[in-house]
Amino acid sequence: MQVPLWLALLVVGYLGVKLIRPPAWLIAVLLLGGYLLADSVLAPAISLIK
């Protein structure tokens, strides 16, 4: 069974927020940081990780 990456990330994110209860500012920083890194000069290096 193959699960789309977006669905797996959504489930893991939901469970992480429900179980660990990180502060809202930390979630915002991680989301914004990931968005900004995806469009930076580091994007090719990040794409090699997968």
Summary of the structure (lengths in Angstrom):
residues: 50
radius of gyration: 13.1
end to end distance: 19.6
largest distance: 35.1
contacts: 83
relative contact order: 0.08
helix: 76%
strand: 0%
